[in-house]
């Protein structure tokens, strides 16, 4: 499980749950259920970090304050 803050909400416009990871710019995921969206976010976080490492970009330390908002 990630230590990064996750913000999860329902998007009427997209008809799905959205998870944003505010500490990682542009990092977000969607899913038909909240659990699916969180699982997708976990995968995307890993990909975000791997890409940042490959590009030599800094990786923010997780604040770990919220799991869901």
Phi and psi restraints in degrees (range 20) as a CNS / XPLOR table:
assign (resid 1 and name C) (resid 2 and name N)
       (resid 2 and name CA) (resid 2 and name C) 1.0 -71.2 20.0 2
assign (resid 2 and name N) (resid 2 and name CA)
       (resid 2 and name C) (resid 3 and name N) 1.0 154.4 20.0 2
assign (resid 2 and name C) (resid 3 and name N)
       (resid 3 and name CA) (resid 3 and name C) 1.0 -101.6 20.0 2
assign (resid 3 and name N) (resid 3 and name CA)
       (resid 3 and name C) (resid 4 and name N) 1.0 -2.0 20.0 2
assign (resid 3 and name C) (resid 4 and name N)
       (resid 4 and name CA) (resid 4 and name C) 1.0 -77.6 20.0 2
assign (resid 4 and name N) (resid 4 and name CA)
       (resid 4 and name C) (resid 5 and name N) 1.0 148.4 20.0 2
assign (resid 4 and name C) (resid 5 and name N)
       (resid 5 and name CA) (resid 5 and name C) 1.0 -64.3 20.0 2
assign (resid 5 and name N) (resid 5 and name CA)
       (resid 5 and name C) (resid 6 and name N) 1.0 132.4 20.0 2
assign (resid 5 and name C) (resid 6 and name N)
       (resid 6 and name CA) (resid 6 and name C) 1.0 -117.2 20.0 2
assign (resid 6 and name N) (resid 6 and name CA)
       (resid 6 and name C) (resid 7 and name N) 1.0 130.9 20.0 2
assign (resid 6 and name C) (resid 7 and name N)
       (resid 7 and name CA) (resid 7 and name C) 1.0 -114.9 20.0 2
assign (resid 7 and name N) (resid 7 and name CA)
       (resid 7 and name C) (resid 8 and name N) 1.0 121.1 20.0 2
assign (resid 7 and name C) (resid 8 and name N)
       (resid 8 and name CA) (resid 8 and name C) 1.0 -119.4 20.0 2
assign (resid 8 and name N) (resid 8 and name CA)
       (resid 8 and name C) (resid 9 and name N) 1.0 137.1 20.0 2
assign (resid 8 and name C) (resid 9 and name N)
       (resid 9 and name CA) (resid 9 and name C) 1.0 -154.3 20.0 2
assign (resid 9 and name N) (resid 9 and name CA)
       (resid 9 and name C) (resid 10 and name N) 1.0 161.5 20.0 2
assign (resid 9 and name C) (resid 10 and name N)
       (resid 10 and name CA) (resid 10 and name C) 1.0 -89.3 20.0 2
assign (resid 10 and name N) (resid 10 and name CA)
       (resid 10 and name C) (resid 11 and name N) 1.0 132.6 20.0 2
assign (resid 10 and name C) (resid 11 and name N)
       (resid 11 and name CA) (resid 11 and name C) 1.0 -107.3 20.0 2
assign (resid 11 and name N) (resid 11 and name CA)
       (resid 11 and name C) (resid 12 and name N) 1.0 108.9 20.0 2
assign (resid 11 and name C) (resid 12 and name N)
       (resid 12 and name CA) (resid 12 and name C) 1.0 -61.5 20.0 2
assign (resid 12 and name N) (resid 12 and name CA)
       (resid 12 and name C) (resid 13 and name N) 1.0 -41.4 20.0 2
assign (resid 12 and name C) (resid 13 and name N)
       (resid 13 and name CA) (resid 13 and name C) 1.0 -61.0 20.0 2
assign (resid 13 and name N) (resid 13 and name CA)
       (resid 13 and name C) (resid 14 and name N) 1.0 -37.6 20.0 2
assign (resid 13 and name C) (resid 14 and name N)
       (resid 14 and name CA) (resid 14 and name C) 1.0 -99.7 20.0 2
assign (resid 14 and name N) (resid 14 and name CA)
       (resid 14 and name C) (resid 15 and name N) 1.0 -9.3 20.0 2
assign (resid 14 and name C) (resid 15 and name N)
       (resid 15 and name CA) (resid 15 and name C) 1.0 57.0 20.0 2
assign (resid 15 and name N) (resid 15 and name CA)
       (resid 15 and name C) (resid 16 and name N) 1.0 46.4 20.0 2
assign (resid 15 and name C) (resid 16 and name N)
       (resid 16 and name CA) (resid 16 and name C) 1.0 -160.3 20.0 2
assign (resid 16 and name N) (resid 16 and name CA)
       (resid 16 and name C) (resid 17 and name N) 1.0 167.7 20.0 2
assign (resid 16 and name C) (resid 17 and name N)
       (resid 17 and name CA) (resid 17 and name C) 1.0 -83.6 20.0 2
assign (resid 17 and name N) (resid 17 and name CA)
       (resid 17 and name C) (resid 18 and name N) 1.0 143.6 20.0 2
assign (resid 17 and name C) (resid 18 and name N)
       (resid 18 and name CA) (resid 18 and name C) 1.0 -121.4 20.0 2
assign (resid 18 and name N) (resid 18 and name CA)
       (resid 18 and name C) (resid 19 and name N) 1.0 136.7 20.0 2
assign (resid 18 and name C) (resid 19 and name N)
       (resid 19 and name CA) (resid 19 and name C) 1.0 -119.2 20.0 2
assign (resid 19 and name N) (resid 19 and name CA)
       (resid 19 and name C) (resid 20 and name N) 1.0 124.7 20.0 2
assign (resid 19 and name C) (resid 20 and name N)
       (resid 20 and name CA) (resid 20 and name C) 1.0 -109.1 20.0 2
assign (resid 20 and name N) (resid 20 and name CA)
       (resid 20 and name C) (resid 21 and name N) 1.0 145.5 20.0 2
assign (resid 20 and name C) (resid 21 and name N)
       (resid 21 and name CA) (resid 21 and name C) 1.0 -118.2 20.0 2
assign (resid 21 and name N) (resid 21 and name CA)
       (resid 21 and name C) (resid 22 and name N) 1.0 88.2 20.0 2
assign (resid 21 and name C) (resid 22 and name N)
       (resid 22 and name CA) (resid 22 and name C) 1.0 -60.5 20.0 2
assign (resid 22 and name N) (resid 22 and name CA)
       (resid 22 and name C) (resid 23 and name N) 1.0 -25.2 20.0 2
assign (resid 22 and name C) (resid 23 and name N)
       (resid 23 and name CA) (resid 23 and name C) 1.0 -75.6 20.0 2
assign (resid 23 and name N) (resid 23 and name CA)
       (resid 23 and name C) (resid 24 and name N) 1.0 -16.8 20.0 2
assign (resid 23 and name C) (resid 24 and name N)
       (resid 24 and name CA) (resid 24 and name C) 1.0 -116.9 20.0 2
assign (resid 24 and name N) (resid 24 and name CA)
       (resid 24 and name C) (resid 25 and name N) 1.0 98.9 20.0 2
assign (resid 24 and name C) (resid 25 and name N)
       (resid 25 and name CA) (resid 25 and name C) 1.0 -50.4 20.0 2
assign (resid 25 and name N) (resid 25 and name CA)
       (resid 25 and name C) (resid 26 and name N) 1.0 127.8 20.0 2
assign (resid 25 and name C) (resid 26 and name N)
       (resid 26 and name CA) (resid 26 and name C) 1.0 79.7 20.0 2
assign (resid 26 and name N) (resid 26 and name CA)
       (resid 26 and name C) (resid 27 and name N) 1.0 0.7 20.0 2
assign (resid 26 and name C) (resid 27 and name N)
       (resid 27 and name CA) (resid 27 and name C) 1.0 -87.5 20.0 2
assign (resid 27 and name N) (resid 27 and name CA)
       (resid 27 and name C) (resid 28 and name N) 1.0 115.4 20.0 2
assign (resid 27 and name C) (resid 28 and name N)
       (resid 28 and name CA) (resid 28 and name C) 1.0 -156.2 20.0 2
assign (resid 28 and name N) (resid 28 and name CA)
       (resid 28 and name C) (resid 29 and name N) 1.0 163.6 20.0 2
assign (resid 28 and name C) (resid 29 and name N)
       (resid 29 and name CA) (resid 29 and name C) 1.0 -149.8 20.0 2
assign (resid 29 and name N) (resid 29 and name CA)
       (resid 29 and name C) (resid 30 and name N) 1.0 164.2 20.0 2
assign (resid 29 and name C) (resid 30 and name N)
       (resid 30 and name CA) (resid 30 and name C) 1.0 -131.7 20.0 2
assign (resid 30 and name N) (resid 30 and name CA)
       (resid 30 and name C) (resid 31 and name N) 1.0 165.2 20.0 2
assign (resid 30 and name C) (resid 31 and name N)
       (resid 31 and name CA) (resid 31 and name C) 1.0 -168.8 20.0 2
assign (resid 31 and name N) (resid 31 and name CA)
       (resid 31 and name C) (resid 32 and name N) 1.0 159.2 20.0 2
assign (resid 31 and name C) (resid 32 and name N)
       (resid 32 and name CA) (resid 32 and name C) 1.0 -69.6 20.0 2
assign (resid 32 and name N) (resid 32 and name CA)
       (resid 32 and name C) (resid 33 and name N) 1.0 -27.5 20.0 2
assign (resid 32 and name C) (resid 33 and name N)
       (resid 33 and name CA) (resid 33 and name C) 1.0 -124.2 20.0 2
assign (resid 33 and name N) (resid 33 and name CA)
       (resid 33 and name C) (resid 34 and name N) 1.0 164.7 20.0 2
assign (resid 33 and name C) (resid 34 and name N)
       (resid 34 and name CA) (resid 34 and name C) 1.0 -64.1 20.0 2
assign (resid 34 and name N) (resid 34 and name CA)
       (resid 34 and name C) (resid 35 and name N) 1.0 -38.3 20.0 2
assign (resid 34 and name C) (resid 35 and name N)
       (resid 35 and name CA) (resid 35 and name C) 1.0 -64.0 20.0 2
assign (resid 35 and name N) (resid 35 and name CA)
       (resid 35 and name C) (resid 36 and name N) 1.0 -41.1 20.0 2
assign (resid 35 and name C) (resid 36 and name N)
       (resid 36 and name CA) (resid 36 and name C) 1.0 -65.1 20.0 2
assign (resid 36 and name N) (resid 36 and name CA)
       (resid 36 and name C) (resid 37 and name N) 1.0 -40.9 20.0 2
assign (resid 36 and name C) (resid 37 and name N)
       (resid 37 and name CA) (resid 37 and name C) 1.0 -64.0 20.0 2
assign (resid 37 and name N) (resid 37 and name CA)
       (resid 37 and name C) (resid 38 and name N) 1.0 -41.4 20.0 2
assign (resid 37 and name C) (resid 38 and name N)
       (resid 38 and name CA) (resid 38 and name C) 1.0 -66.2 20.0 2
assign (resid 38 and name N) (resid 38 and name CA)
       (resid 38 and name C) (resid 39 and name N) 1.0 -43.2 20.0 2
assign (resid 38 and name C) (resid 39 and name N)
       (resid 39 and name CA) (resid 39 and name C) 1.0 -60.5 20.0 2
assign (resid 39 and name N) (resid 39 and name CA)
       (resid 39 and name C) (resid 40 and name N) 1.0 -42.1 20.0 2
assign (resid 39 and name C) (resid 40 and name N)
       (resid 40 and name CA) (resid 40 and name C) 1.0 -65.4 20.0 2
assign (resid 40 and name N) (resid 40 and name CA)
       (resid 40 and name C) (resid 41 and name N) 1.0 -37.6 20.0 2
assign (resid 40 and name C) (resid 41 and name N)
       (resid 41 and name CA) (resid 41 and name C) 1.0 -64.0 20.0 2
assign (resid 41 and name N) (resid 41 and name CA)
       (resid 41 and name C) (resid 42 and name N) 1.0 -39.5 20.0 2
assign (resid 41 and name C) (resid 42 and name N)
       (resid 42 and name CA) (resid 42 and name C) 1.0 -57.9 20.0 2
assign (resid 42 and name N) (resid 42 and name CA)
       (resid 42 and name C) (resid 43 and name N) 1.0 -44.4 20.0 2
assign (resid 42 and name C) (resid 43 and name N)
       (resid 43 and name CA) (resid 43 and name C) 1.0 -64.9 20.0 2
assign (resid 43 and name N) (resid 43 and name CA)
       (resid 43 and name C) (resid 44 and name N) 1.0 -44.6 20.0 2
assign (resid 43 and name C) (resid 44 and name N)
       (resid 44 and name CA) (resid 44 and name C) 1.0 -66.3 20.0 2
assign (resid 44 and name N) (resid 44 and name CA)
       (resid 44 and name C) (resid 45 and name N) 1.0 -36.0 20.0 2
assign (resid 44 and name C) (resid 45 and name N)
       (resid 45 and name CA) (resid 45 and name C) 1.0 -59.6 20.0 2
assign (resid 45 and name N) (resid 45 and name CA)
       (resid 45 and name C) (resid 46 and name N) 1.0 -45.9 20.0 2
assign (resid 45 and name C) (resid 46 and name N)
       (resid 46 and name CA) (resid 46 and name C) 1.0 -60.0 20.0 2
assign (resid 46 and name N) (resid 46 and name CA)
       (resid 46 and name C) (resid 47 and name N) 1.0 -41.9 20.0 2
assign (resid 46 and name C) (resid 47 and name N)
       (resid 47 and name CA) (resid 47 and name C) 1.0 -67.5 20.0 2
assign (resid 47 and name N) (resid 47 and name CA)
       (resid 47 and name C) (resid 48 and name N) 1.0 -39.3 20.0 2
assign (resid 47 and name C) (resid 48 and name N)
       (resid 48 and name CA) (resid 48 and name C) 1.0 -60.7 20.0 2
assign (resid 48 and name N) (resid 48 and name CA)
       (resid 48 and name C) (resid 49 and name N) 1.0 -47.2 20.0 2
assign (resid 48 and name C) (resid 49 and name N)
       (resid 49 and name CA) (resid 49 and name C) 1.0 -65.4 20.0 2
assign (resid 49 and name N) (resid 49 and name CA)
       (resid 49 and name C) (resid 50 and name N) 1.0 -43.0 20.0 2
assign (resid 49 and name C) (resid 50 and name N)
       (resid 50 and name CA) (resid 50 and name C) 1.0 -61.3 20.0 2
assign (resid 50 and name N) (resid 50 and name CA)
       (resid 50 and name C) (resid 51 and name N) 1.0 -42.4 20.0 2
assign (resid 50 and name C) (resid 51 and name N)
       (resid 51 and name CA) (resid 51 and name C) 1.0 -65.7 20.0 2
assign (resid 51 and name N) (resid 51 and name CA)
       (resid 51 and name C) (resid 52 and name N) 1.0 -42.9 20.0 2
assign (resid 51 and name C) (resid 52 and name N)
       (resid 52 and name CA) (resid 52 and name C) 1.0 -60.3 20.0 2
assign (resid 52 and name N) (resid 52 and name CA)
       (resid 52 and name C) (resid 53 and name N) 1.0 -42.9 20.0 2
assign (resid 52 and name C) (resid 53 and name N)
       (resid 53 and name CA) (resid 53 and name C) 1.0 -61.7 20.0 2
assign (resid 53 and name N) (resid 53 and name CA)
       (resid 53 and name C) (resid 54 and name N) 1.0 -46.2 20.0 2
assign (resid 53 and name C) (resid 54 and name N)
       (resid 54 and name CA) (resid 54 and name C) 1.0 -59.6 20.0 2
assign (resid 54 and name N) (resid 54 and name CA)
       (resid 54 and name C) (resid 55 and name N) 1.0 -34.6 20.0 2
assign (resid 54 and name C) (resid 55 and name N)
       (resid 55 and name CA) (resid 55 and name C) 1.0 -91.3 20.0 2
assign (resid 55 and name N) (resid 55 and name CA)
       (resid 55 and name C) (resid 56 and name N) 1.0 -1.1 20.0 2
assign (resid 55 and name C) (resid 56 and name N)
       (resid 56 and name CA) (resid 56 and name C) 1.0 71.2 20.0 2
assign (resid 56 and name N) (resid 56 and name CA)
       (resid 56 and name C) (resid 57 and name N) 1.0 25.2 20.0 2
assign (resid 56 and name C) (resid 57 and name N)
       (resid 57 and name CA) (resid 57 and name C) 1.0 -92.6 20.0 2
assign (resid 57 and name N) (resid 57 and name CA)
       (resid 57 and name C) (resid 58 and name N) 1.0 152.8 20.0 2
assign (resid 57 and name C) (resid 58 and name N)
       (resid 58 and name CA) (resid 58 and name C) 1.0 -67.9 20.0 2
assign (resid 58 and name N) (resid 58 and name CA)
       (resid 58 and name C) (resid 59 and name N) 1.0 147.4 20.0 2
assign (resid 58 and name C) (resid 59 and name N)
       (resid 59 and name CA) (resid 59 and name C) 1.0 -112.8 20.0 2
assign (resid 59 and name N) (resid 59 and name CA)
       (resid 59 and name C) (resid 60 and name N) 1.0 116.0 20.0 2
assign (resid 59 and name C) (resid 60 and name N)
       (resid 60 and name CA) (resid 60 and name C) 1.0 -60.9 20.0 2
assign (resid 60 and name N) (resid 60 and name CA)
       (resid 60 and name C) (resid 61 and name N) 1.0 143.1 20.0 2
assign (resid 60 and name C) (resid 61 and name N)
       (resid 61 and name CA) (resid 61 and name C) 1.0 -72.7 20.0 2
assign (resid 61 and name N) (resid 61 and name CA)
       (resid 61 and name C) (resid 62 and name N) 1.0 137.6 20.0 2
assign (resid 61 and name C) (resid 62 and name N)
       (resid 62 and name CA) (resid 62 and name C) 1.0 -69.0 20.0 2
assign (resid 62 and name N) (resid 62 and name CA)
       (resid 62 and name C) (resid 63 and name N) 1.0 137.5 20.0 2
assign (resid 62 and name C) (resid 63 and name N)
       (resid 63 and name CA) (resid 63 and name C) 1.0 -82.9 20.0 2
assign (resid 63 and name N) (resid 63 and name CA)
       (resid 63 and name C) (resid 64 and name N) 1.0 -31.9 20.0 2
assign (resid 63 and name C) (resid 64 and name N)
       (resid 64 and name CA) (resid 64 and name C) 1.0 63.5 20.0 2
assign (resid 64 and name N) (resid 64 and name CA)
       (resid 64 and name C) (resid 65 and name N) 1.0 31.0 20.0 2
assign (resid 64 and name C) (resid 65 and name N)
       (resid 65 and name CA) (resid 65 and name C) 1.0 -79.6 20.0 2
assign (resid 65 and name N) (resid 65 and name CA)
       (resid 65 and name C) (resid 66 and name N) 1.0 -51.0 20.0 2
assign (resid 65 and name C) (resid 66 and name N)
       (resid 66 and name CA) (resid 66 and name C) 1.0 -114.3 20.0 2
assign (resid 66 and name N) (resid 66 and name CA)
       (resid 66 and name C) (resid 67 and name N) 1.0 146.2 20.0 2
assign (resid 66 and name C) (resid 67 and name N)
       (resid 67 and name CA) (resid 67 and name C) 1.0 -96.7 20.0 2
assign (resid 67 and name N) (resid 67 and name CA)
       (resid 67 and name C) (resid 68 and name N) 1.0 -46.1 20.0 2
assign (resid 67 and name C) (resid 68 and name N)
       (resid 68 and name CA) (resid 68 and name C) 1.0 -137.0 20.0 2
assign (resid 68 and name N) (resid 68 and name CA)
       (resid 68 and name C) (resid 69 and name N) 1.0 148.3 20.0 2
